Amino acid sequence: MMIPFSPPRIDKRVVDEVTAALLSGWITTGPRTKQFEKDITSYCGNKTTVAVNSWTMGMQVLLHWWGIGEGDEVILPAYTYCASANVIVHSGAKPVMVDINPDDFNISIEAVKKAITPKTKAIIAVDIAGYPCDYGSLLELVENSEVNSLFKPSNELQTKLGRIVLISDAAHSFGATQKGIRAGAMADISSFSFHAVKNLTTAEGGALCFNLPDIFNHDEIYKEFCTLILHGQNKDALAKTQKGNWRYDVEEPGFKCNMTDIQAAIGLIELERYQENLDRRKVIFEKYDTAFSNQKWAITPLHTSEDSISSYHLYQLRIANITESQRDQIIQAIFDKDVSVNVHFLPLPTLTAYKKRGYKMEDYPETWNKYHNEISLPVYFDLTDEQVQLVVKAVVDSVKSVIE
Ligand SMILES: Cc1ncc(COP(=O)(O)O)c(C=O)c1O
């Protein structure tokens, strides 16, 4: 039987909570979604949270709200999933791609520094595989007086912040920490993904976690977002069902990307038992580390440092001294042994949509260096120790069959 890559943990507890939501008489945004938002806020330690139907739509609305559009630039790493850049394209702004660090898969602060221009409105830092970017240095950079002197705000919100906004693409990093601070509270605003393959899932879903300086009123931001993600309606469907409360207004056209209570029902259970999920993932990472430590060709991923601890989302193994095509052959051989693996990620400049827009792979050598020999291994709560050993054997045998 095939060992899957990242199946969701669906058991009786999840089924019971989803069933309860289905039978409750209210299945779209309602009490479970509100509870889920509160639980995320208290888990992450940020100021307010808005649940949405995906990372992508949350980020799209966020860029719109912040007033990012034509003529603006948003800096992001070339090494990320296409969603991180697609939302910038849809906002009308220009994605400014930069390279990553030699030691991890995250955005290079030096490269960000060089890419800042008077048009830069935001930085989207991506916590690849769940390992947090260096937010301390990124915040220092956007607050630096020289960098600040370039900043040209174009609306009230941007003027209020008075600098480039630091956004975290935390799609992978729910539960990660840096200097004791959890993902969701490391940047001005963070966006989580609760897609089916993520550490914490709601089938599809996401959350925007706001942690702007205190001059911003986070209760007001929460209210504004509840409206923005529901067509701009100043009352949600549940509020409208209350006696004498049917009339509503739309002051500005909004989007439609609210989370449903059916999704939140899964999320509530996932969050309640999230620590055991993280603990199991950590054990699996350590088992892989140990198993590959005596293989000369294995480059194991950084997941813990003095300041940061990963959420153990993806185990990004790399194979030294191979070509991209040898990596692909190894992947085929692993699949032939009934183990499902993956590649994270095809760098943005390799994708037709971004090639067409003039981005060139050769401009991001470290991104290529990390990508061309990378293989992501299965990591999930229900993966047994025995299966971990089967994965290791499949990888070792496959690498040997290609490079020896
Ligand atoms: C780094 C990164 N950002 C954003 C997304 C988009 O998330 P969603 O599918 O919830 O829109 C993903 C999804 O895989 C991702 O890996």
The ligand as a MOL file (V3000), in Angstrom:
LIG
                    3D

  0  0  0     0  0            999 V3000
M  V30 BEGIN CTAB
M  V30 COUNTS 16 16 0 0 0
M  V30 BEGIN ATOM
M  V30 1 C 3.7310 29.2320 0.8560 0
M  V30 2 C 2.2690 29.1910 0.5160 0
M  V30 3 N 1.5880 30.3420 0.4470 0
M  V30 4 C 0.2750 30.3520 0.1480 0
M  V30 5 C -0.4240 29.1940 -0.1090 0
M  V30 6 C -1.8730 29.2680 -0.4980 0
M  V30 7 O -2.7170 28.7350 0.4590 0
M  V30 8 P -4.2610 28.4450 0.1450 0
M  V30 9 O -4.3130 27.1960 -0.6660 0
M  V30 10 O -4.9000 28.2980 1.5030 0
M  V30 11 O -4.7830 29.6280 -0.5790 0
M  V30 12 C 0.2380 27.9780 -0.0440 0
M  V30 13 C -0.4960 26.7280 -0.3030 0
M  V30 14 O 0.0120 25.6790 -0.4540 0
M  V30 15 C 1.6260 27.9700 0.2650 0
M  V30 16 O 2.3080 26.8290 0.3010 0
M  V30 END ATOM
M  V30 BEGIN BOND
M  V30 1 1 1 2
M  V30 2 1 2 3
M  V30 3 2 2 15
M  V30 4 2 3 4
M  V30 5 1 4 5
M  V30 6 1 5 6
M  V30 7 2 5 12
M  V30 8 1 6 7
M  V30 9 1 7 8
M  V30 10 2 8 9
M  V30 11 1 8 10
M  V30 12 1 8 11
M  V30 13 1 12 13
M  V30 14 1 12 15
M  V30 15 2 13 14
M  V30 16 1 15 16
M  V30 END BOND
M  V30 END CTAB
M  END
